[in-house]
Structures are given as C-alpha cells and as structure tokens.
Amino acid sequence: MKQIVVLLLTVLAVGTTQEPRPSFSTETELVPLNVLARHRGMPLTNLGIDDFEVTDSGVRQRVDSVRGAEASVQAWVVLDQSGSVKDHAVRLREAGDTFADELSERDRVGLITFRHGVRLRRELSPPGEFGEWPLTSAEGFTSFRDALSVALALRDGRLDQALILALSDGTDTMSWTTEPQLDIAIGRSDAVIYAVAPDVGDAPGARYLRHLVDQTGGRIRPLESRPGLAAALREVLAEVKSRYVLTYYPAGVTRSGWRDVSVRLTRRAGTLKVRQRYFVPPRPVNDG
C-alpha cells in the first residue's frame, strides 16, 4: 500500500504541473545550475553571465542566463515524524515553522511528512496561506528516501529556485526507493537540498545526509546550532536567496548517463558551491 501511495503522489505531481519542471533529459535541453558564490564568508553580489565559466564533460559552454536575488524560491519542507527523531521532533517542527515564516510572498512552500508512509500535508502555497503545522508524535519506521522522491517529483517549473529542506537525521529503515534510484532522481533535478539535523556524528544517516547535500550543492545545519535555531534558519534562507541560477544549452556533448560539470569565476575572487554532475537518461530506441 505504501508504494501505491508514493507512486500516486508522483503521478499526480507530474500530471498537474502546468509547465515542464527542469530536468536533464537530452543534450539540447536547458540545464540549470544553482550556484552559491562567496568570498571571505560573504555572498558575492551583482554577478552576471561574464562572471561565470561552465564546463560540461570537459567542453566549455556558453552561459545563457544568470538569475540572482530576484529569483523566486520553491521550498518543500520534508519533515521526519518517525521514531528515530523522537527526542528532536518538537524542535524539528519548530524549525520548519520558522523557515516558512521567513519566506516572502513571491515564494512558495509545501510540506511533506513521513514515517513508514509519506504524506503530502500542504500543497505549494504562499507562506501567509500555509496554516498551522501538524502536531503529531514521532513514532514508527522511516521512509526518508521515498519522501525526497516525492518532493523531487512535485517540482514546479514556474519557480526559479527549487529547494528541499530536509528536517531529519537521515535514517531510512523501509523506503521502496533505493539509494541509486534516488541519486538518479536528484541527478535529473535542479533541486538543492539543505538539511537541519541532530548531530549524530558518523552514523550512517549523517553520512547519507552529507552525501545528499554535497550532490546538490547544499549544506547541513546542525539542529543544535547557536545562537539559536531560528537564527540558524534565517541564515540558511539568506544563503539560499543569495544563490545564482545559471542556465545553458549543452553543446558538443552527446553522452547519456552521468555528466561532470564544473563552474568557476572569471573576474572575481571567491569560492563556489554547486552540483558536480547531473544525469541524462539514454534516448529511447526507435524500433520503427
């Protein structure tokens, strides 16, 4: 039954999106890259097309557009309500509430919760219409990968930045979605994953969270952050709002599968955080 629920949510998402969501499917389709540009701990502002150089599979590309602070944000909050976060459930819920309050009216936020099953709690909506967060206890098994898969499928291509805020310790005990399957779904999406998580050291869940945020160019914020969780989440949102969305049409690259991508600054000093690869599925074979 759980698999059916997840699949229904995915089909519903794809079927009701009014415009195609960004995905990397052919060598001629637009590729979006979400880039964090900083210098000495501060965001770099007023960057344009000529400030970035993009290489795809070793081939330099022409940057088509750059969007900065004016970009709208689509944020899916993925909230863990399983037994593995029982000691942190209240603070995780408070984290999501704080985050939604900090979004602007041009942004959209939705809520997905999960235990052994995945529930779409709130459709994408303006933050002021979001309503109250569900007050439920943390218990049961964990379907973290399934919840992320649903968030990826619900991407609305009309909004510029796709953000997934994972409020979880990264533990997964019963997802139908495997790690390789989720890797490919992430590789086909432009979403950036940020996580707010308890400090669980080198536990498998913590290692997996680090893998996810590194794969998308995001970051992890410890739940125990000081000077406080609200301030930490405001910093996360400020960082997201300072990111740039670059787009280009791949030229001279025809290989399907995983493609390596690199971005560097050409005229300013600084460091960049961006995904390092994306996935292009093989073209269907035409038997006719």
Buried (B, 14 or more C-beta within 10 A) or exposed (E): EBEEBBBEBBEBBEEEBEEEBBBBBEBEEBBBBBBBBBEEEEBBEEBEEEBBBBEBBEEEBEBBEBBBEEBBBBBBBBBBBBBBBEEBBEBBBBBBBBBBBBBEEEBBBBBBBBBBBBBBBBEBBEBEEBEEBEEBEBEBBBBBBBBBBBBBBBBBBBBBBBBBBBBBBBBBBBBBBEEEEBBBBBBBBBBBBBBBBBEBEEBEBBEBBBBBBBBBBBBBBBBEBEEEBBEBBBEBBEBBBBBBBBBBEBEEBEEEEBBEBBBEBEEEEBEBBBBEBBBBBEEEEEEE
